[in-house]
């Protein structure tokens, strides 16, 4: 997205922060006409090696979700993962967004294999232990190239029993072709054009936001 290049060097980090704070950085239009849930979000962001071509778009989706949620005073947790949890950041629903925390995950480079289980388990722990997240949805943003096994399916069943919805957002692919995402998520949508109204932006608003 426009502005993503500003993360390339420390000298331009201030430009990124200014653009994000002034809401001029993201060229991301969200449309929708259905009633939406208004609970908190736990966003699992895939930063594995296969995301080298799509990590900027994936981070743009995270920032867009965060911006809308914060405007509506909703809490957000971002969990970056490859084959493990790489980092986790909390963003309260009120007060200023912690821009240094935004930069922490926005500057992370893709690396490693792809294993969503630790991130989704971390999300479950947050939902079970933090009062602010008891009615949270989980959003998994990935290219869909994920290994999975029976533990993932068991975790899916636990989350369903707890009333947690899982939304899969595919970056640069048709997410419906991902065995993991088809097996685990309640809803699936692919993001190909992050700069204009499309199925993905409409879906994010009407089912997640």
Secondary structure in CASP SS format (residue, H / E / C, confidence):
PFRMAT SS
TARGET T0000
AUTHOR 0000-0000-0000
METHOD secondary structure of the structure
MODEL  1
X C 1.00
X C 1.00
X C 1.00
X H 1.00
X H 1.00
X H 1.00
X H 1.00
X C 1.00
X C 1.00
X H 1.00
X H 1.00
X H 1.00
X H 1.00
X H 1.00
X H 1.00
X H 1.00
X H 1.00
X H 1.00
X H 1.00
X H 1.00
X H 1.00
X C 1.00
X C 1.00
X C 1.00
X C 1.00
X C 1.00
X C 1.00
X C 1.00
X C 1.00
X C 1.00
X C 1.00
X C 1.00
X C 1.00
X C 1.00
X C 1.00
X C 1.00
X C 1.00
X C 1.00
X C 1.00
X C 1.00
X E 1.00
X E 1.00
X E 1.00
X E 1.00
X E 1.00
X E 1.00
X C 1.00
X C 1.00
X H 1.00
X H 1.00
X H 1.00
X C 1.00
X C 1.00
X C 1.00
X H 1.00
X H 1.00
X H 1.00
X H 1.00
X H 1.00
X H 1.00
X H 1.00
X H 1.00
X H 1.00
X H 1.00
X H 1.00
X H 1.00
X H 1.00
X H 1.00
X H 1.00
X H 1.00
X H 1.00
X C 1.00
X C 1.00
X C 1.00
X C 1.00
X E 1.00
X E 1.00
X E 1.00
X E 1.00
X E 1.00
X E 1.00
X C 1.00
X C 1.00
X C 1.00
X E 1.00
X E 1.00
X E 1.00
X E 1.00
X E 1.00
X E 1.00
X E 1.00
X C 1.00
X C 1.00
X C 1.00
X C 1.00
X C 1.00
X C 1.00
X C 1.00
X H 1.00
X H 1.00
X H 1.00
X H 1.00
X H 1.00
X H 1.00
X H 1.00
X H 1.00
X C 1.00
X C 1.00
X C 1.00
X C 1.00
X C 1.00
X C 1.00
X C 1.00
X C 1.00
X C 1.00
X C 1.00
X H 1.00
X H 1.00
X H 1.00
X H 1.00
X H 1.00
X H 1.00
X H 1.00
X H 1.00
X H 1.00
X H 1.00
X H 1.00
X H 1.00
X H 1.00
X C 1.00
X H 1.00
X H 1.00
X H 1.00
X C 1.00
X C 1.00
X C 1.00
X E 1.00
X E 1.00
X E 1.00
X E 1.00
X E 1.00
X E 1.00
X C 1.00
X C 1.00
X C 1.00
X C 1.00
X C 1.00
X C 1.00
X C 1.00
X H 1.00
X H 1.00
X H 1.00
X H 1.00
X H 1.00
X H 1.00
X H 1.00
X H 1.00
X H 1.00
X H 1.00
X H 1.00
X H 1.00
X C 1.00
X C 1.00
X C 1.00
X C 1.00
X E 1.00
X E 1.00
X E 1.00
X E 1.00
X E 1.00
X E 1.00
X C 1.00
X C 1.00
X C 1.00
X H 1.00
X H 1.00
X H 1.00
X C 1.00
X H 1.00
X H 1.00
X H 1.00
X H 1.00
X H 1.00
X H 1.00
X C 1.00
X C 1.00
X E 1.00
X E 1.00
X E 1.00
X E 1.00
X E 1.00
X C 1.00
X C 1.00
X C 1.00
X C 1.00
X C 1.00
X C 1.00
X C 1.00
X H 1.00
X H 1.00
X H 1.00
X H 1.00
X H 1.00
X H 1.00
X H 1.00
X H 1.00
X H 1.00
X H 1.00
X C 1.00
END
